[in-house]
């Protein structure tokens, strides 16, 4: 919320990501950015270029967006990333809103 309060809507996803990583680091929260998510297919791991925007404390996957409106495909994307990574909880965060609380969706992977 602090990042959105300071910057407001209208920037690129990369700007919010960099500032969010900085903010979490200042809070001494373990955060990794652009975490590779390989696809496991028929016993092999295939690197296809999929990357999680952020993984916090190894337990929460955060997918950032800067879109006019979150669409069902965004939730599906996050759920797929959760399934492939083995992480059970994710946050879909759209920074392109007036109030950030209106742009956050929690997604749970019950298979993890």
KEKE-3310 file (N, C-alpha, C; in steps of 0.2 Angstrom, whole numbers, plus 5000, padded with zeros to 4 digits):
npx = (5004:5010:5019:5010:5002:5012:5016:5005:4992:4996:5009:5022:5022:5035:5041:5033:5036:5050:5050:5042:5050:5061:5054:5050:5062:5068:5060:5065:5060:5061:5062:5061:5063:5057:5056:5061:5049:5048:5041:5035:5035:5030:5040:5051:5059:5055:5061:5053:5052:5043:5040:5039:5033:5036:5042:5038:5046:5047:5034:5023:5017:5017:5009:5010:5001:4996:4983:4968:4957:4956:4956:4947:4957:4969:4968:4968:4981:4989:4985:4989:5003:5005:5002:5012:5023:5022:5018:5006:4998:4994:4995:4986:4989:4984:4990:4984:4973:4962:4962:4972:4967:4956:4962:4967:4968:4966:4973:4971:4979:4973:4978:4992)
npy = (4994:5006:5009:5011:5022:5031:5032:5032:5027:5022:5020:5010:4992:4987:4997:4998:4985:4986:4996:4990:4978:4985:4991:4980:4974:4984:4982:4970:4958:4943:4943:4938:4942:4940:4926:4911:4899:4884:4872:4856:4842:4827:4820:4829:4844:4859:4874:4888:4902:4907:4917:4921:4936:4941:4932:4930:4927:4914:4908:4915:4920:4933:4941:4955:4968:4981:4986:4991:4984:4969:4954:4937:4929:4933:4929:4915:4914:4916:4906:4895:4897:4896:4882:4876:4880:4875:4883:4888:4900:4915:4932:4943:4958:4973:4988:4999:5006:5017:5015:5004:4993:4989:4983:4971:4953:4938:4922:4905:4890:4875:4862:4862)
npz = (5000:5003:4993:4982:4987:4987:4974:4966:4953:4936:4931:4924:4926:4929:4936:4948:4953:4956:4966:4975:4979:4984:4995:5003:5006:5014:5025:5029:5024:5015:4998:4982:4965:4948:4947:4940:4933:4929:4918:4921:4912:4907:4915:4913:4916:4909:4903:4899:4899:4908:4922:4939:4946:4959:4973:4990:5005:5001:5001:4996:4981:4971:4958:4948:4940:4929:4923:4916:4920:4930:4923:4921:4915:4921:4934:4932:4926:4937:4946:4939:4939:4953:4954:4946:4953:4966:4976:4988:4990:4983:4977:4967:4960:4955:4951:4944:4949:4959:4973:4981:4988:4981:4971:4973:4974:4982:4979:4980:4980:4981:4978:4982)
capx = (5000:5014:5021:5004:5001:5018:5017:4998:4992:4998:5016:5023:5023:5042:5042:5030:5040:5056:5049:5039:5055:5064:5050:5050:5069:5068:5056:5068:5056:5064:5059:5064:5060:5058:5058:5059:5044:5048:5035:5036:5031:5032:5046:5057:5058:5056:5061:5049:5053:5038:5043:5034:5035:5039:5040:5039:5047:5046:5028:5018:5018:5014:5009:5008:4997:4994:4978:4962:4953:4958:4951:4948:4963:4974:4968:4970:4988:4992:4983:4994:5010:5005:5002:5018:5029:5021:5016:4999:4995:4996:4991:4986:4989:4983:4992:4981:4967:4963:4963:4975:4964:4952:4965:4971:4964:4970:4971:4973:4980:4972:4982:4998)
capy = (5000:5012:5010:5014:5028:5036:5033:5032:5023:5025:5018:5003:4986:4986:5003:4996:4979:4988:4999:4985:4975:4990:4992:4974:4973:4989:4979:4964:4953:4940:4943:4937:4945:4937:4919:4906:4894:4879:4868:4849:4839:4820:4819:4833:4851:4863:4881:4892:4909:4910:4920:4925:4943:4941:4927:4933:4922:4907:4906:4919:4922:4939:4943:4962:4970:4988:4985:4995:4980:4962:4949:4930:4926:4935:4924:4909:4914:4916:4899:4891:4899:4893:4875:4874:4882:4872:4888:4888:4906:4920:4938:4946:4965:4978:4995:5004:5008:5023:5013:4998:4988:4987:4980:4965:4947:4933:4916:4899:4883:4870:4856:4862)
capz = (5000:5004:4986:4978:4990:4985:4966:4962:4947:4929:4929:4921:4931:4931:4942:4955:4955:4959:4972:4980:4981:4989:5001:5006:5008:5019:5030:5030:5021:5010:4992:4975:4959:4942:4949:4935:4934:4924:4917:4921:4907:4906:4918:4912:4917:4903:4904:4894:4900:4913:4928:4944:4947:4966:4978:4996:5010:4998:5002:4993:4975:4969:4951:4947:4934:4928:4918:4917:4925:4931:4919:4923:4913:4926:4940:4929:4926:4944:4948:4935:4942:4959:4953:4944:4958:4972:4981:4989:4991:4978:4977:4961:4962:4950:4953:4940:4953:4964:4980:4980:4991:4976:4965:4976:4974:4985:4975:4984:4976:4986:4977:4985)
cpx = (5004:5017:5016:5002:5006:5018:5010:4998:4995:5005:5016:5024:5030:5044:5039:5034:5046:5055:5046:5045:5060:5061:5051:5057:5070:5065:5059:5064:5060:5060:5063:5060:5062:5060:5056:5054:5044:5042:5038:5032:5034:5039:5052:5055:5060:5055:5058:5049:5047:5042:5038:5037:5039:5037:5043:5040:5046:5039:5022:5020:5014:5014:5006:5005:4996:4989:4972:4957:4956:4953:4952:4954:4969:4974:4970:4978:4991:4991:4988:5001:5010:5006:5009:5024:5028:5019:5009:4995:4998:4992:4992:4985:4989:4984:4988:4974:4968:4965:4966:4971:4958:4955:4969:4966:4969:4968:4974:4974:4979:4975:4989:4999)
cpy = (5006:5014:5014:5021:5034:5038:5034:5027:5026:5024:5011:4998:4986:4992:5000:4990:4981:4992:4995:4980:4979:4990:4986:4972:4978:4986:4972:4958:4950:4940:4942:4939:4941:4930:4914:4901:4889:4875:4860:4845:4832:4818:4823:4840:4856:4871:4885:4899:4912:4912:4923:4932:4943:4935:4929:4927:4915:4904:4909:4921:4928:4941:4950:4963:4978:4988:4989:4990:4973:4958:4942:4927:4927:4930:4917:4908:4913:4909:4894:4891:4895:4885:4873:4875:4878:4876:4888:4894:4911:4927:4941:4954:4969:4985:5000:5005:5014:5021:5006:4992:4985:4983:4973:4959:4942:4926:4910:4893:4878:4863:4856:4860)
cpz = (5000:4997:4982:4981:4988:4978:4963:4956:4941:4927:4927:4927:4934:4937:4948:4957:4959:4965:4977:4983:4986:4995:5006:5009:5014:5026:5032:5029:5015:5004:4986:4970:4953:4943:4943:4937:4928:4923:4917:4917:4905:4908:4917:4914:4911:4904:4898:4895:4905:4919:4933:4945:4954:4970:4985:5001:5008:4999:4999:4986:4973:4962:4951:4940:4935:4922:4920:4922:4924:4927:4922:4921:4918:4932:4938:4928:4932:4947:4945:4938:4949:4959:4951:4949:4964:4978:4982:4989:4986:4979:4970:4962:4956:4953:4949:4943:4957:4971:4979:4983:4986:4971:4967:4976:4977:4981:4979:4979:4981:4984:4980:4992)
residu = (UNK:UNK:UNK:UNK:UNK:UNK:UNK:UNK:UNK:UNK:UNK:UNK:UNK:UNK:UNK:UNK:UNK:UNK:UNK:UNK:UNK:UNK:UNK:UNK:UNK:UNK:UNK:UNK:UNK:UNK:UNK:UNK:UNK:UNK:UNK:UNK:UNK:UNK:UNK:UNK:UNK:UNK:UNK:UNK:UNK:UNK:UNK:UNK:UNK:UNK:UNK:UNK:UNK:UNK:UNK:UNK:UNK:UNK:UNK:UNK:UNK:UNK:UNK:UNK:UNK:UNK:UNK:UNK:UNK:UNK:UNK:UNK:UNK:UNK:UNK:UNK:UNK:UNK:UNK:UNK:UNK:UNK:UNK:UNK:UNK:UNK:UNK:UNK:UNK:UNK:UNK:UNK:UNK:UNK:UNK:UNK:UNK:UNK:UNK:UNK:UNK:UNK:UNK:UNK:UNK:UNK:UNK:UNK:UNK:UNK:UNK:UNK)
# end
